[in-house]
Amino acid sequence: MSTENEGTAVPPAPSAPPVPVDTPAASAQNVAPEGGAPTAPIPAVPPSAPGAPEQAPALAEQPAYASVGAGQGADPHGQGTGAPGSAAEAGWPPPPPAVPSYADGGGSGAGGWGSSYQQPAPKPKNGRGGLVAAILVAALVAGGVGGGIGYSLARNNDNNGTDSTTVSAPSGSGDVKRASGTVANVAAKALPSTVTIEAESTNGEGGTGTGFVFDTQGHILTNNHVVADAVDGGKLTATFPDGKKYNAEVVGHAQGYDVAVIKLKNAPSDLKPLALGDSDKVAVGDSTIAIGAPFGLSNTVTTGIISAKNRPVASSDGSASSKASYMSALQTDASINPGNSGGPLLDAQGAVIGINSAIQSSSSGGFGGTSQSGSIGLGFAIPINQAKHVAQQLIKTGKPVYPVIGASVSLEEGTGGAKITEQGASGSDAVTPNGPADKAGLKPGDVITKLDDQVIDSGPTLIGEIWTHQPGDTVKLTYTRDGKTHTVDVTLGQREGDS
């Protein structure tokens, strides 16, 4: 995923997974998510994070767009940040640490957030490629001759009544039936409710992503980075597998959560929403099925398992004006590429357990000569329990609501947790006066190491975990001060909107 934010390098997130190709990250690595559907890359994993590579990778939101690059950024709200490496809640989400690329490849601009609407097929190379082709032709000719002789002999044998060792499948007039638990059956039921989204800005830039039917009123759930280009007067369309295409409009979008809801214009009356599962009950090792439009190849189905849960991911679409997105993601090894962004991640029963959003991939490679890299088995999805709540809020008010503790935390590595900074964004207080953290007695310099039972190893990890809750929830924070460990209950406050 791309991790670039407003052109400034973002410090790597200690707990974040490696950064996907084309994703801006603190380490300046890029992660490319979707080439067709937008997918965001993941923030780079700080060296101190468990399993983190020696070099912090970029975030995976390289959205499932195309790619993400690492980099520091200005305040995600568009406001200037305070001290470098810090994120103040007063200005809302701090700049992300290493960020994975969106599954779709990042934001608009060079490369765009998704794959181009149609990519030319790679041209065959001269030289050895021609030789291989010639050999194939010769083999086919020889095969044709041999096939003809073989068929003739077999026919003669059949006519002569000789024994045959071949067995033919019984011919039946009915269609082949597949058990309800098979991938083919799940895909057959889910595909009709999945759409390929094309978003285009007023200047003609844009890309392709994925979405799925959320309700019978025509609402489609997807990633924010998939529709970002169409938010201010751009064009937005959604195409179903049967070829029916509808114009659409953005109902609401949440940059921080990387969730968006669009609505079909003149929506058909026979829409079938996908069943939503319970992402809290997902276990590592559970089977997964991903649907999307990787590199523009609509209605693609891939399979895998849940590789990990609660994976901290910070990402952005790679554009200069992009703000950071944070999630406590489901990690899957199902093949997710640029263009998969916004598509459903299903369980073995066909229920949606997440929204494919970011990937981590190698910095080299690509498809059809593009710079977007493909899947290496590290994909990240927003848990559906969180996405569902955000979507309902967007449909209701058009604006997202974020839970906050009212404190600015550092995004730098090596702090041993989420360290409350000495100063907030734009010179504001690091701890909001009379805010949740202030009421709980937290002070600048305190290092938060746990939220309930979840270990916190960085600022981005804390943000992602807080955002899995709702305003008004009470959480237990464990923190250190002057070498001593303390615990305190904090009732989360709220912030409305992305700015």
C-alpha positions in Angstrom: 0.0 0.0 0.0 1.1 3.4 -0.6 2.0 5.3 2.5 2.7 8.7 1.1 1.0 11.5 2.9 1.2 15.1 1.6 4.7 14.4 0.3 6.3 14.1 3.8 8.0 10.9 4.9 5.9 9.0 7.5 7.8 7.3 10.3 7.4 3.5 10.3 4.8 2.0 12.6 6.4 -0.3 15.0 3.6 -2.8 15.1 2.5 -2.5 11.5 3.2 -5.3 9.1 5.7 -5.0 6.3 4.9 -2.4 3.7 3.4 -3.5 0.4 4.8 -2.4 -2.8 4.0 1.1 -3.9 2.8 1.9 -0.4 4.3 5.0 1.3 5.8 4.0 4.5 8.0 5.4 7.2 10.7 3.4 5.6 9.9 4.9 2.3 9.0 1.5 0.9 6.1 1.3 -1.4 3.5 -1.4 -1.6 1.2 -1.8 -4.6 -2.3 -3.1 -4.0 -4.8 -3.3 -6.7 -4.0 -2.7 -10.3 -7.6 -2.8 -11.1 -9.4 -2.5 -7.8 -8.0 -0.2 -5.3 -6.2 -1.8 -2.4 -4.2 0.0 0.2 -0.7 -1.1 1.4 0.2 -1.6 5.0 2.4 0.6 7.2 5.9 -0.6 7.5 6.6 -2.8 10.4 8.9 -1.3 13.0 12.0 -3.3 13.6 10.8 -3.8 17.1 7.6 -5.4 16.0 7.3 -9.1 16.3 8.3 -10.7 13.0 9.3 -7.4 11.6 12.0 -7.5 8.9 15.3 -5.9 9.5 14.2 -3.1 7.4 10.8 -1.7 8.1 8.5 -2.3 5.2 5.9 0.1 3.9 2.3 -0.1 4.9 -0.1 -2.3 3.1 -2.7 0.1 2.1 -1.0 0.1 -0.6 -4.6 -0.1 -0.8 -5.8 -2.9 -2.8 -5.4 -0.2 -5.3 -2.0 -0.3 -6.9 0.9 0.8 -4.7 1.9 2.6 -1.6 5.0 4.5 -0.7 6.4 5.2 2.7 6.7 8.6 4.0 5.9 11.0 6.8 3.0 13.2 6.3 1.3 16.3 7.6 -1.6 16.1 10.0 -4.1 13.7 8.4 -6.7 16.3 8.9 -4.8 18.6 6.6 -3.4 20.5 9.6 0.2 20.7 10.3 1.6 18.2 12.7 3.2 19.2 16.0 6.6 17.8 16.7 7.9 15.5 14.0 6.9 11.9 14.5 3.9 12.8 16.6 0.2 12.6 15.9 -2.3 14.8 17.7 -5.9 13.9 18.1 -6.8 17.5 18.2 -6.0 17.5 14.5 -7.4 14.0 14.2 -5.4 11.1 12.9 -1.7 11.7 13.1 0.3 10.9 10.0 0.8 7.2 9.6 4.0 5.4 10.2 5.1 3.0 7.5 2.0 2.6 5.4 1.0 -0.4 3.4 -0.4 0.1 0.0 -4.0 0.0 -0.8 -5.0 -3.1 -2.6 -5.8 -1.0 -5.5 -2.6 0.8 -5.7 -2.8 4.1 -4.2 -4.1 7.6 -4.9 -4.7 9.5 -8.1 -1.8 11.1 -9.9 1.0 9.2 -11.4 0.0 5.6 -11.4 -3.4 6.5 -10.0 -5.0 4.7 -7.1 -6.0 1.8 -9.2 -5.2 0.1 -12.4 -6.0 2.0 -15.5 -9.5 1.3 -16.9 -7.9 -1.0 -19.6 -4.4 -2.1 -19.7 -2.9 -3.2 -23.1 -1.8 -6.8 -23.2 1.9 -7.1 -23.0 3.5 -7.4 -26.4 5.4 -10.6 -27.2 9.2 -10.1 -27.2 11.4 -10.9 -30.1 14.1 -13.5 -30.1 13.5 -16.4 -27.7 9.8 -15.6 -27.4 9.4 -16.3 -31.1 11.4 -19.5 -30.8 9.1 -20.7 -28.0 6.1 -19.9 -30.1 7.4 -21.9 -33.0 8.1 -24.9 -30.9 4.5 -24.7 -29.5 3.1 -24.6 -33.0 5.2 -27.6 -34.1 4.1 -29.5 -31.0 0.4 -28.7 -31.7 0.8 -29.9 -35.3 2.4 -33.1 -34.1 -0.2 -33.5 -31.4 -2.9 -33.0 -34.1 -1.5 -35.8 -36.2 -1.0 -38.1 -33.3 -4.5 -37.3 -32.0 -6.0 -38.1 -35.3 -4.3 -41.5 -35.5 -5.2 -42.2 -31.9 -8.8 -41.4 -32.4 -9.0 -43.6 -35.5 -7.4 -46.5 -33.7 -9.7 -46.1 -30.7 -12.7 -45.9 -33.0 -11.7 -49.0 -34.8 -11.1 -50.8 -31.4 -14.6 -49.8 -30.3 -16.1 -51.0 -33.5 -14.3 -54.3 -33.2 -15.7 -54.8 -29.8 -12.3 -54.9 -28.1 -11.9 -54.0 -24.4 -11.2 -50.3 -23.6 -9.5 -48.9 -20.5 -11.1 -45.5 -20.9 -14.1 -44.4 -18.8 -16.5 -41.7 -19.9 -18.4 -39.6 -17.5 -22.2 -40.3 -17.7 -23.9 -37.7 -19.9 -26.8 -36.1 -18.0 -29.2 -33.4 -19.0 -29.0 -31.6 -15.7 -26.4 -29.0 -14.6 -23.5 -30.0 -12.4 -24.5 -29.5 -8.7 -21.9 -28.3 -6.2 -22.2 -28.7 -2.4 -23.0 -25.7 -0.4 -19.7 -25.7 1.3 -17.6 -25.5 -1.8 -15.8 -22.4 -3.0 -17.6 -22.7 -6.4 -21.0 -22.6 -4.6 -20.0 -19.7 -2.4 -18.7 -17.8 -5.3 -21.8 -18.4 -7.4 -23.9 -16.9 -4.7 -21.7 -13.9 -3.9 -20.6 -12.8 -7.3 -24.0 -11.4 -8.4 -23.8 -9.0 -5.4 -20.3 -7.8 -6.1 -19.6 -4.8 -8.3 -16.6 -3.3 -10.1 -16.3 0.4 -9.4 -14.8 2.9 -11.7 -14.1 6.4 -10.2 -12.9 9.3 -12.3 -12.0 12.8 -11.1 -12.9 16.0 -12.9 -9.4 16.0 -14.5 -9.9 12.5 -15.9 -7.7 10.7 -13.4 -9.1 7.6 -11.6 -9.0 3.9 -11.3 -10.9 0.7 -10.7 -11.9 -0.9 -7.4 -14.5 -3.3 -6.0 -17.6 -3.1 -3.8 -20.5 -5.2 -2.7 -24.2 -4.7 -2.1 -24.9 -3.6 1.5 -28.7 -3.3 1.5 -31.7 -3.5 -0.8 -31.8 0.3 -1.1 -28.9 0.3 -3.5 -26.0 1.1 -1.0 -22.7 -0.3 -1.9 -19.9 -0.8 0.6 -16.3 -0.2 -0.5 -13.0 1.6 0.5 -12.7 5.3 0.8 -9.6 5.3 -1.5 -11.6 3.5 -4.2 -14.0 6.4 -4.6 -11.9 9.3 -3.5 -11.4 10.6 -7.0 -15.1 10.9 -7.6 -15.9 12.7 -4.3 -15.7 16.3 -5.6 -17.7 16.3 -8.8 -16.2 13.3 -10.4 -17.8 10.3 -12.1 -18.7 7.0 -10.4 -20.1 3.8 -11.9 -20.7 0.3 -10.6 -20.9 -2.7 -12.9 -22.4 -6.0 -12.0 -21.1 -9.4 -13.3 -24.0 -9.6 -15.7 -22.8 -6.4 -17.4 -25.4 -4.1 -16.1 -23.8 -0.7 -15.3 -25.2 2.0 -13.0 -24.2 5.5 -12.2 -23.6 6.1 -8.5 -22.9 8.8 -6.0 -20.9 9.0 -2.8 -23.2 8.9 0.3 -20.4 9.2 2.8 -16.7 8.4 3.2 -14.3 8.0 6.1 -10.7 8.6 5.3 -9.4 7.4 8.7 -11.3 4.1 8.5 -10.9 3.8 4.7 -14.6 3.0 4.4 -17.0 4.5 2.0 -20.7 4.0 1.0 -22.0 4.8 -2.5 -25.5 4.5 -3.8 -26.7 3.3 -7.2 -28.8 5.7 -9.1 -32.0 4.0 -10.3 -31.0 0.9 -8.4 -32.8 -2.3 -9.4 -35.4 -3.8 -7.1 -33.9 -7.2 -6.9 -30.7 -6.4 -5.2 -29.4 -9.2 -2.9 -27.2 -7.9 -0.1 -24.3 -10.1 1.0 -24.7 -11.6 4.4 -22.4 -10.0 7.0 -20.6 -12.3 9.4 -19.0 -11.7 12.8 -15.3 -10.8 12.4 -14.8 -11.1 16.1 -15.3 -14.8 15.9 -12.9 -15.4 13.1 -10.0 -17.6 14.0 -6.5 -17.9 12.5 -6.6 -20.7 10.0 -10.2 -20.2 8.9 -10.8 -20.4 5.2 -11.2 -17.2 3.2 -12.5 -16.3 -0.2 -11.7 -12.9 -1.8 -13.6 -11.3 -4.7 -12.4 -8.3 -6.7 -11.1 -6.9 -9.9 -7.3 -7.4 -9.7 -5.6 -5.4 -12.4 -9.0 -4.7 -13.9 -9.9 -8.4 -14.2 -13.4 -8.1 -12.8 -15.2 -10.9 -10.9 -12.0 -12.7 -9.9 -12.2 -15.2 -7.0 -9.2 -16.3 -4.9 -8.9 -18.4 -1.7 -6.7 -18.6 1.4 -6.9 -18.6 5.1 -6.9 -16.0 7.9 -3.1 -15.6 8.6 -3.4 -13.3 11.6 -5.8 -11.0 13.5 -5.5 -7.5 14.9 -2.6 -6.7 12.6 -1.9 -3.0 12.9 -1.9 -1.3 9.5 -1.5 2.4 8.6 -2.0 3.3 5.0 -2.8 5.9 2.4 -3.4 6.1 -1.3 -0.1 7.6 -2.1 -1.4 11.0 -3.3 0.1 14.3 -2.1 -3.2 15.3 -0.3 -3.8 11.9 1.2 -4.5 11.4 4.9 -3.7 8.3 6.9 -6.0 5.4 7.4 -5.5 3.1 10.4 -6.9 -0.4 11.0 -6.6 -3.4 13.3 -6.7 -5.7 10.3 -7.5 -9.3 9.4 -4.4 -10.7 7.5 -5.0 -13.2 4.8 -2.9 -15.1 2.2 -5.8 -15.1 -0.3 -4.4 -13.5 -3.5 -5.2 -9.8 -3.4 -3.9 -7.4 -6.0 -4.4 -3.9 -7.1 -8.1 -3.6 -8.0 -9.2 -5.9 -5.2 -9.7 -2.9 -2.9 -13.2 -2.6 -1.5 -14.1 -6.2 -2.4 -15.5 -8.7 0.2 -13.5 -11.1 2.1 -15.8 -14.1 2.8 -15.7 -17.0 5.2 -16.3 -20.6 4.1 -20.1 -20.1 4.4 -20.1 -17.0 2.2 -20.6 -14.4 4.9 -18.6 -11.2 4.6 -15.9 -11.0 7.4 -13.9 -8.1 6.0 -13.2 -5.5 3.2 -10.0 -6.1 1.3 -8.1 -2.9 1.6 -4.3 -3.3 1.6 -1.4 -5.5 0.5 2.2 -5.8 1.0 4.2 -6.9 -2.0 7.7 -6.8 -3.4 8.9 -3.5 -4.9 9.7 -5.1 -8.2 7.5 -6.8 -10.7 4.3 -5.5 -12.1 1.7 -6.5 -14.7 1.6 -5.6 -18.3 4.5 -3.3 -17.9 3.0 -1.3 -15.1 4.7 -0.4 -11.8 2.0 -2.1 -9.7 3.3 -5.2 -8.0 1.2 -8.2 -7.2 0.3 -10.4 -4.3 2.9 -12.2 -2.2 0.3 -13.6 0.2 0.1 -10.6 2.5 -3.3 -9.0 2.3 -5.2 -7.0 4.8 -8.9 -6.5 5.3 -10.9 -4.1 7.5 -13.0 -6.3 9.9 -16.6 -6.2 8.9 -17.9 -5.5 12.4 -16.1 -2.2 12.3 -16.9 -1.5 8.7 -20.6 -2.2 9.3 -20.9 0.3 12.1 -19.0 3.0 10.0 -21.2 2.3 7.0 -24.4 2.7 9.0 -23.1 6.0 10.4 -22.3 7.3 6.9 -25.7 6.3 5.6 -27.4 8.0 8.6 -25.4 11.3 8.7 -22.9 11.3 5.8 -20.0 11.8 8.3 -17.8 9.4 10.2 -17.4 9.5 14.0 -14.1 8.5 15.6 -13.5 7.4 19.2 -10.6 9.3 20.8 -8.7 9.4 24.1 -7.8 13.1 23.7 -4.0 12.7 23.6 -1.3 13.1 21.0 1.0 10.1 20.6 4.3 9.6 18.9 4.5 7.7 15.6 8.2 7.0 16.0 9.8 3.6 16.6 11.5 2.5 19.7 9.2 4.1 22.2 8.1 0.7 23.7 4.5 1.6 23.2 2.4 4.6 22.3 4.2 7.6 23.9 2.2 10.7 24.7 4.1 13.6 23.1 5.2 16.7 24.9 3.2 18.9 22.5 0.3 18.3 20.2 -0.4 19.4 16.6 0.2 23.0 15.7 1.4 23.7 19.2 -1.7 22.5 21.0 -1.7 20.6 24.2 -0.6 17.0 23.9 -3.4 16.0 26.4 -6.7 17.8 25.6 -7.8 19.7 28.7 -10.8 18.0 30.4 -10.6 15.2 27.7 -10.7 11.5 28.4 -7.0 11.1 28.9 -6.8 14.2 31.1 -9.7 13.0 33.3 -7.9 9.6 33.7 -4.7 11.4 34.8 -2.5 10.7 31.8 0.3 13.1 31.1 2.9 13.9 28.4 5.7 11.3 28.5 3.5 8.5 29.6 3.9 5.3 27.4 0.7 3.3 26.8 1.6 -0.4 26.5 -1.8 -2.1 26.6 -5.4 -1.4 25.7 -7.5 -4.0 27.6 -5.6 -7.2 26.8 -4.1 -6.0 23.5 -0.4 -5.2 23.5 0.3 -1.7 22.2 3.8 -1.3 20.7 3.4 2.0 18.8 1.2 5.0 18.3 -0.4 3.6 15.1 -1.3 0.4 16.9 -3.0 2.3 19.6 -5.0 4.4 17.1 -6.1 1.3 15.2 -7.2 -0.4 18.4 -9.1 2.6 19.7 -11.0 2.8 16.4 -12.3 -0.7 16.9 -14.4 0.7 19.7 -17.2 3.2 19.9 -17.4 6.6 21.6 -18.6 6.1 25.1 -16.9 2.7 25.5 -14.7 2.3 28.6 -11.3 0.7 28.0 -8.5 -0.1 30.4 -5.1 1.4 29.5 -1.8 0.2 30.9 1.0 2.7 30.9 4.4 3.4 32.3 5.6 6.5 34.0 9.0 7.0 35.7 9.7 3.3 35.4 6.5 2.3 37.1 3.4 0.6 35.5 -0.1 1.9 36.1 -3.6 1.0 34.8 -6.5 3.3 34.4 -10.0 3.2 32.9 -10.7 5.7 30.2 -14.1 6.5 28.7 -13.6 7.3 25.0 -14.7 10.6 23.6 -15.5 11.3 20.0 -14.5 13.4 17.0 -16.9 13.9 14.0 -15.6 14.1 10.5 -12.2 13.7 8.9 -11.1 17.3 9.5 
